Every structure is written in structure tokens, then in C-alpha cells.
Amino acid sequence: MDDLDFFAVCPPGLERYLAAEAREKDFQRGKHEPGGVSLRGSWSELWRANLELRGATRILLRIGAFRAVHYKQLEAETAAFPWHDWLDPQVPLRVEAATNKSKLYHAGAVKTRLAEALGRAGFTVDPEGPVTLKLRLDQNLATLSIDTSGESLHKRGQKGFTGKAPIRENLAALLLRACDYDGTEPLVDPMCGSGTFLFEGAGMAGGIQPGRVRSFAFQQLPSFDAGAFAKLVRPNPARPVSARFFGFDRDAGAIRGAQSNAAAHGLAEAIHLDCRPVSDLSCPTETPGLIIVNPPYGSRIGKKGPLFALYGTLGRRLSEQFSGWRVGVVTSDGGLVKAMGLALSSGPVLDNGGIKVKLYQGKID
């Protein structure tokens, strides 16, 4: 099939940055939608979306839609659906259902009907199945989708050390784009933890496919062609990655973990890591670029009170050492940002591991 309809999911509020990435990577766009980006293309394009889109959480393949206002209608539609065109009966399926503003409002009952239809068609339904089939009823319109990713795409398949309260890789990639970062400038993270921002920035710089070493659910579908997929995978960077990525952290264990991650990514030569508190922060390069930081907010790490001094120290060091640099700060508390003493504007509310945060941006005079 050359005209599949698939949807790249991303954190709400950041859709335009994922759309920009999709344009840069020559994907054919569909309509604008909340919660992600609609795409069209062949099976190989769907595979490539999983392989290459840094900002996506997962890729959903839409395989059918119908209206359902009562259970008999739902049962008839699912019984008549050509499941064998899309799914392998030898692969167990996980089934999920959601409803919104529909007459069939009980998601559990909808899920039961869907599972029964699959069972009659010769499929095994298993909550641990490697392929997930989703049915969403929205204003009585049922949409059937296959989750072609499997595990969330933020799991790149390489990072061993995670540290405390890490930011997810796909969110980090989108926040870098929100700061107008494209991989061509120096990047500094003063509280780098496991190094997520640095690895995503270096990946952008080198044209590294974020999914090149992991597996995907689409490999369990009857349409999968291992030989054709292998031709899409680039095991190495598309271009050299210059040594312009700098990470600092006062926690020596975090720096050791980040160094291990850098080696696993093949980026040990490109990413400079140093155990250093923000009070000793200095500019590592004459060329200005982007400083991006996900400091503690007092929600999961530490108490909030002492953080005002930490943010104040960070703001002073940036003002003294990083003239001409842009800065992005991810935090849940605008008061802490004010303590930095920098002129920063805030963006939309985002979800970072269940905590509502904003990206604050500005330029240091």
C-alpha cells in the first residue's frame, strides 16, 4: 500500500515542532490535528517515521473508521472488518479502547466487544501482546489504529544510565527545536544529569537515526519486509559530529553515567562532560550557542526553598559568562525563573513525567 494514513503522536503543545521535523525529513503531511502530526505514505515511510522522527512518542497506523451509536452496530462493524489484511493471527494482540462524547461511553464494554470480534476472527487477545490495536470512539466515530512502535519512541535503545527525574528523549528533542536549535551551534547543559539534551542535540547535528538500534511493533505485522527495512537503517551518523556539546553536573555519579551513555551512543569524542557546580560554570567556547537546562523544581527532587538560591546562582553565572547566548529553562515554577534575574518568556504548559512545566526562553545580553 502506498497511501497509508498514520499519525505521529507527540506531547500536546509541541505539534508544530514535530510538524517542522516531518517537513525537514520529507514526510508527506496530512491534516493538522491536536496531539501530533498526521502523515501519509507507503509502508516504508511508516517504518522511516518510527526510525527517524526524534520528536514522536509513537506512530499509529489508522486502518479503518465507522460510526457506531449502539453495540449491535459496533459488533457488526468489527465482525466484518478485514483484520487479516493488517494483522498476523500468529501474533497476540493487546486491545485498548477509549471513548469521548459518544453514546457508547463505557470504554471497557467497547474493548470487550472488540476483543470478542478478534477472537472469532482467529486472533489471540493478550494484555502482554507485542502489537496493540486501539479503538477510539470520538463523537460516535470509531477509529481503528495499530500502534506500530511498540515501546514509546523516546526509548532509543542505547541509554543505560537515567539519573534522577530525567526528561524524555522525544520531549528534549522538541524543546531543542522550540529553542531554534538545529545542531549547528554549541550546546551547553549546566545540569546535564544523564545527558539527554546533549545526546539529542548531537543526534540532530549528525543526522543520527534515533531508532536505529531498537525494535518496533511493525516488525510483527504481515506487511513487514526485513530486507527493505534494513536498507532504511543507517548504523552510523550521516555526517560528522563536531565536538561542540558540553555538559556539567555537580554529581560525579551523574557525570560517570553520562560518559557511559556517550560511549554507548558513539559520541564520546563529541560530548565534553565535567563534574562542576553551577557556581563554577564558565563559557566553554567563544562561539555563542544555546544553553538548555532542566533544573530541579522541588516537585520530585529536593525542597523548593533552597532552589531559589540555586536558580539565582545559575542566572548570575550565565549573565557573567555567556553574553550573546540563548537560554532555555524547563521548570514548573515561574517564581524560580524570576530568581535567575534573566528576561525570559514562557511557552505552553507541557507534561514532563506527570509534572506540568513550561519552557522559558530568552537571550543573554
N, C-alpha and C positions, 0 to 999 in steps of 0.2 A: 504494500500500500504506500502510495506517495503523498497522500493528503490526510495524514493523521491530525487529530486535534488534541494537543497536550498542553498542560498548564504547569508552569514553574512557580511553585509556592515560595513566598518569602515573608519576612516579618512585616506586618501592616505598617504603613507609613514610609516604607522604603521601596515601593514598587517602581518608582521612576528610575532608581539607580540600577535595579535589576534589568529594567527595560533598556537602559543605556548599554549595559553589558551585553544583552542579547543582540542589540544592533551592531555593536562593535565586532561581535563574533558571527555576524551574518546569518542569524536566525530569522526566519520569516515570521513576522508578528501577526497575531490575531487581534481581537478586540481588547480594549483596556478593561481591566477588571480589578476590584479590590482584592488584596491578599496575594497578589502575584502577577504573572505575565502570561497571557495566552499566546501559544506558538502553534505553528503548523509545519508539516514536513513529513518526510519518509521515516521508516524505522531507524535508519542510520542517523537521521537528525535527532530523533528522540534519544538514541544512545549517546550522541555527542552532547546533548543538553545535560545529561547526567554526568558526563565525563568532564565538561568544561565550565559550566556556569558556577562561578565561585559564590555568587550571592543567593543561590537557590537552596531551599530547605529540602525539597523533594520534587519529583516530576510525576504528575498524574496524567495518565492517558485516558481520555474520555472515549468510551466505547459505545455509548448509547444514551438515549433520553426518551422519556414518555411521561404522559400525565397520569396521575393516579389520585383519585379522590375517595376511593374505598378499597378495602382489602381484596375483594374479588378482582378488581381491575389490576391491582399490584400483582396478584398471583398469576393472572392470565399473561401479563406482560413478561414477567420473569420466566414463566414456563415456556413462552415462545421465543425467548431471546437465544441467538446463536452463540452460546457460550464456547463451543468447541472451535469457533473461528478465532478466539482470542486466548483461550486458556488451555493448559495441558492437564487432562484429567489425572495424570500420574503425580501431579504436584499439589499437595494440600493447600487449601486456601484459608486465609484469615478473613473474616467478614466484619465490616463495620457499617453502621447506619447512623445518619443524623437527619433531623427534621427542623424546619424553620417555617413558621406561618403556613402550615399545611393542615388539611383535615385529618390526615394520618399523622398525628402528633407524637405517638408513642414510638420512639426510636427502637426500643427493644422488640416490639411486635413487628416492626418493619424488618429488622435484622433476622428475626426468626423465619419470616416468610421467604426472605432471600436465601437463607441457608437451606430451607426445605426445597426450594426450586433447584438449587445447585446439587443437592443430594439426589433428587430424582433424575437429574441430567448426568449422573455418574461421577460427580466430584466429591472429594472429601473435604469437609469443613473442620479446621483445626485452629484453635486460638494461637498456636505456635507456628502456623504455616508460613513458608518463606515468601508467599505472594499475598498481598492484601487487596481485596475487592471492596470498593466503597460505594454505597448508595446514599445520595443526598437528596432529600425532598425539600425543595425550596418553593414555597407558594404553589404547592401541588405538582411541581415539575420534578420528576425523578431523574437524576443524572447518575449514570454508572461509570465508575472510573477504576482503573488499575493503578496502584502505586508501583511505578516501575523502578523506584530507587531502592526500596527495602529500608535499611537503616538510614537515618537522616543524613543528608549530603554534607552536613558540617563535619561528619566523621570522615576525615580524609584517608584514614588507614595507615598513618605514619606516626602520629604524635603519641608518645608513651607517657610523658610527664604532663600533668594538667595543672598542678598547683591549686591555690585557693580561689574559689569563685571565678573560674576562667570565663572569658567571653567566648561565645560560639564562633567558629571559624567563618561561617557564612555571614553572620552579623558583622564581624570585624571587617570582612571584605566590603560589605555595603557601606559601612561607616567611613572607610577609607575613600570610597567613591564620593560619598557625601561631602568629604573634605577636599574634593577635586584632586585626589591623588591618583596618578596613573602609572607609578613605578619608575618615573624618570628622575625624581628628586631624592635627596637624602630623607631618611625616615628615622625618627628618634622616638623611643618609648621609655620614659623615665621610670616607670614602674612595670616592667615588662612581664613579670611572672613567668609563665611558660613560653612566652614569645609569640603569641598568636598574631598580633598586629604585624610583627616583623616578618613572619613566615608568609602571611597573606600578601603583604607588600612586595616581598621578594618574588613570590609566585606570579604576581601581576607583572613585575619587571621582566621575568624570564619567560613569560608565556607558558608557565608550567601548568599542566592539566591537574586540577585538584583531585580528580578521582582516578588517577592513572594506576594506582596500586590497590584499589579496593574492588569488591564485588558489588553487583546490583541485582535487584529482583528481576529485571527484564531478561536476565540470563536464564531464567526458569520458564520463559514463555516459548510457545512453539515457533514464533517468528524469529527467534534469536539465531544469528549466523556468527559463530565464533570466529571464523576466518575474516569475515567482513568487519567485525568489531575490532579485531586485532590490528587492522590497518588504520583505525582511527586513533589508536593509543600511541602517544609519544612518551617513551620512557625517560627522556632527558629534556631539559629546558629547550625551548625553541630558539632562544638567544642567550648570550652570556649575561650573567647577573653580576653587576658591579658591586664592589664592597662599599655600599653606602647605607647600610642598615645597622642601627645602633640601639642596643637595649641595656638598661640599667635596672638594678633592683638591690635593695639593702639586704635581702635574704640570700645568703650564699647557696642554700639548697635550691632555691628557685633558679639561680644562675646556672648551677650544675645541671638541673633538669632541662633548662632551655638549651644549653650546649648539647645535651644528648639529643634533643629534638632537632636541633640544627643539623647534626650529623645524620640523623635519620632522613631528613629532607634533602640531603646532599647540598646543604647551604652553609656548611661550617666556615667556608672561606669568605662568604658574602656578608655574614651577620656577625658583628662585633658585640660581645657581651661582657659586662663588667659589674662586679659587686660594688655598688656605690649608693649611698643615700641621696635623696633629692637635695639635701643641704650642700652636697659636693658636686652637684650637676654642673657640667660645663659643655660648651658647644664643641662637638667633635669634628666639625668641618667648616670651611669658610663659605661654602655654598649653602644658602638657606634652603629649607625644605619644609617638611611637616613634622610637628610634634603631636603625637596622639597618645592619650593615656586613659586608662580605665582604673582610677584610684579607688580605694575602699570608700564606701558610702556610710558605713555604720549599720547597714542592714544585715549583713552576714559576717562581716569581718570587723572586729573591734567595736568600741563605743564611739558614738558620734562626737562627743565633746572634744576630745583631743585632736580630732581630724581637722578642726578649723586651723590649728597651728600648722599641720602638715600641708594643707592647701595653701596657706599663706606663704610658707617657705617655698613651695613649688612655684607659686606665682612670682615671688621675688627673684628666684634663680632664673626663671625664664625671661623676666624683664631685663635682668642684668647681662645674661649670656647669649640670648637668642634674638637679637634685633633683626627684624625682617622676616622672621619665620612665621608660618601659620601654625595655629594650635587648635586641636580638637580634644575636648574633655568629655568623657562619658560618666555621668553621675545621676543620682536620683534626687539630689538636693541642691536647689538654686542658691541657698544660703552659703553652702560650702564653696560654690563657684565664686560668689561675691568676695569671699575671703582671699581669693587669689589676687584681687586688685587688677584684673585684666578686663578689657572691654570685650566681652564675649556675648554672642547672641545664641538663643536656644532654638532647637528644631522640634520636630514632632515627638510625642511620647512613644517610647519603644519598650518592648518587653525583653529583658535580659535575665533569663533564668527565673522568671516569675516576679522579677522586680521591675517596676516602671521607672525608666530612665530617660534622659534626654541627651542629645549631643549638643554641646556648647562649642561654638567656633569663634575665631577671631584672628587678628594678625597683631604681632608684637611690634610696636614702634621702635 
